Amino acid sequence: MQYNSSHFLCETIVPKNEIIVSRTDLKGIITYVNDTFAQISGYEADELIGEHHNIVRHPDMPKTVFKELWESLQKNTKWSGYIKNLRKDQGFYWVYAEISGVHKENKLVEYKSLRTPITFEKKLEYQIKYDKLRLKTNDYVRKVIYEKIN
C-alpha cells in the first residue's frame, strides 16, 4: 500500500458543534449519510451510499480496533472510540465515534454511527497509541521517504 499524494498529510478539521451521521446495513454497507459526513469526507452522498463503510478507513488505523468494534456490535453492545478516517482526496480527519445497533420490533436491522470532533491532544495521543499498536501486531506501518528523482 503506497500513497504518493501530498494530500495524504493534510488534515480536515471537523467543525465544533458538528455531528457526522451514517447508517449501515448489518454488513457495513452505507445506507444513509448526512451532509456533514459527505462534506468532511470529500465524497458526494451518492458516492457513499451502497459502499462499505471502510471506504473511509485510514491505513493508520490498526485492524484490531475494527475487530474489537465488530465484536462489540455482534454482542449487541455499543462501541465508542477514536478513529482516523481517510478522505476521498487522500487527506484525513479524526473523530470520536459512537456506534450502536438499531432495532425494530426487537430485531437488529442496522447500525448507526455518530461522530464528533476531538482535540489536538487526543489526536496526538491516539496517533501514537495506534502507531505502537500497529508495530506490536505486525500491521502496516507508516514510512516517510524523501528521495531525489532524476
C-alpha positions as CSV (number, residue, x, y, z in Angstrom):
1,M,0.0,0.0,0.0
2,Q,1.5,3.3,-1.1
3,Y,0.2,6.8,-1.1
4,N,2.1,9.3,-3.2
5,S,-0.2,12.3,-2.7
6,S,0.7,15.3,-0.6
7,H,-2.9,15.4,0.4
8,F,-2.3,12.3,2.4
9,L,-0.7,14.5,5.0
10,C,-3.4,17.2,5.0
11,E,-6.0,17.2,7.8
12,T,-9.5,18.3,7.5
13,I,-10.8,19.7,10.8
14,V,-14.3,18.6,11.8
15,P,-16.0,21.8,12.9
16,K,-17.1,22.2,16.5
17,N,-20.8,21.5,17.1
18,E,-21.0,19.3,14.0
19,I,-22.1,15.7,14.1
20,I,-21.2,13.2,11.4
21,V,-24.0,10.7,11.0
22,S,-24.2,7.5,9.0
23,R,-26.2,4.3,9.0
24,T,-25.2,0.9,7.5
25,D,-26.8,-2.4,7.0
26,L,-25.6,-5.4,9.1
27,K,-22.7,-6.0,6.7
28,G,-21.4,-2.4,6.9
29,I,-22.8,-1.1,3.6
30,I,-23.7,2.5,3.9
31,T,-27.4,3.2,3.6
32,Y,-27.5,6.9,4.8
33,V,-25.1,9.8,5.4
34,N,-25.8,13.3,6.5
35,D,-24.4,16.3,4.6
36,T,-21.7,16.8,7.2
37,F,-20.3,13.3,6.5
38,A,-20.3,13.9,2.8
39,Q,-18.6,17.3,3.2
40,I,-15.9,16.2,5.7
41,S,-15.1,13.0,3.8
42,G,-14.9,14.8,0.4
43,Y,-17.4,12.5,-1.2
44,E,-20.9,13.2,-2.6
45,A,-23.6,11.5,-0.6
46,D,-24.5,9.3,-3.6
47,E,-20.8,8.2,-3.9
48,L,-21.0,6.8,-0.3
49,I,-24.4,5.1,-0.4
50,G,-24.0,1.5,-1.3
51,E,-20.3,1.4,-0.5
52,H,-18.8,-0.4,2.5
53,H,-18.1,2.0,5.4
54,N,-14.4,1.1,5.2
55,I,-14.2,3.3,2.1
56,V,-13.1,5.9,4.7
57,R,-10.7,3.6,6.6
58,H,-7.3,5.2,7.0
59,P,-4.3,2.9,6.8
60,D,-3.0,4.3,10.1
61,M,-6.0,2.6,11.8
62,P,-5.0,-0.8,13.4
63,K,-7.0,-3.7,12.2
64,T,-7.5,-4.8,15.8
65,V,-9.6,-1.6,16.5
66,F,-12.1,-2.7,13.9
67,K,-12.0,-6.3,15.1
68,E,-13.0,-5.1,18.5
69,L,-15.6,-2.8,17.1
70,W,-17.4,-5.6,15.2
71,E,-17.1,-8.0,18.1
72,S,-18.8,-5.4,20.3
73,L,-21.6,-4.8,17.8
74,Q,-22.2,-8.5,17.3
75,K,-22.7,-8.8,21.1
76,N,-25.3,-6.1,20.8
77,T,-23.0,-3.7,22.7
78,K,-22.4,-0.1,21.8
79,W,-18.8,0.7,20.7
80,S,-17.1,4.0,21.1
81,G,-13.6,5.2,20.3
82,Y,-11.3,7.4,18.3
83,I,-10.9,7.0,14.6
84,K,-8.7,8.5,11.9
85,N,-10.6,8.4,8.6
86,L,-9.4,8.8,5.0
87,R,-10.9,11.4,2.8
88,K,-11.6,10.9,-0.9
89,D,-8.6,13.2,-1.8
90,Q,-6.4,11.1,0.5
91,G,-6.4,13.6,3.3
92,F,-7.7,12.6,6.7
93,Y,-9.9,13.6,9.6
94,W,-10.1,12.5,13.2
95,V,-13.4,11.8,15.1
96,Y,-14.8,10.3,18.3
97,A,-17.3,7.7,17.2
98,E,-20.2,6.0,18.9
99,I,-21.7,3.1,17.0
100,S,-24.7,1.1,18.0
101,G,-27.4,-1.2,16.7
102,V,-30.8,0.0,15.6
103,H,-33.6,-2.4,16.5
104,K,-37.2,-2.6,15.1
105,E,-39.6,-5.0,16.7
106,N,-36.8,-6.4,18.8
107,K,-34.8,-7.3,15.7
108,L,-31.4,-5.7,14.9
109,V,-31.8,-4.1,11.4
110,E,-28.9,-1.7,11.0
111,Y,-26.1,0.2,12.7
112,K,-25.9,3.9,13.3
113,S,-22.7,5.9,13.9
114,L,-22.4,9.4,15.4
115,R,-19.1,11.1,15.1
116,T,-17.9,14.3,16.7
117,P,-14.7,16.4,16.6
118,I,-11.8,15.7,19.0
119,T,-9.0,17.8,20.5
120,F,-5.5,18.1,19.1
121,E,-4.2,16.4,22.2
122,K,-6.5,13.4,21.7
123,K,-5.4,13.1,18.0
124,L,-1.8,13.1,19.1
125,E,-2.4,10.6,21.9
126,Y,-4.2,8.2,19.6
127,Q,-1.9,8.5,16.7
128,I,1.0,7.5,19.0
129,K,-1.1,4.7,20.5
130,Y,-2.2,3.4,17.1
131,D,1.4,3.6,15.7
132,K,2.6,1.4,18.7
133,L,-0.3,-1.0,18.3
134,R,0.4,-1.5,14.6
135,L,4.0,-2.3,15.3
136,K,3.0,-4.7,18.0
137,T,0.5,-6.5,15.8
138,N,2.7,-6.5,12.7
139,D,0.2,-4.3,10.8
140,Y,1.0,-1.7,8.2
141,V,3.4,0.9,9.5
142,R,3.8,4.4,8.1
143,K,7.1,5.2,6.5
144,V,8.0,8.6,5.0
145,I,10.7,8.7,2.4
146,Y,12.4,11.7,0.7
147,E,14.3,10.8,-2.3
148,K,15.8,12.7,-5.3
149,I,14.2,11.5,-8.5
150,N,16.3,12.2,-11.6
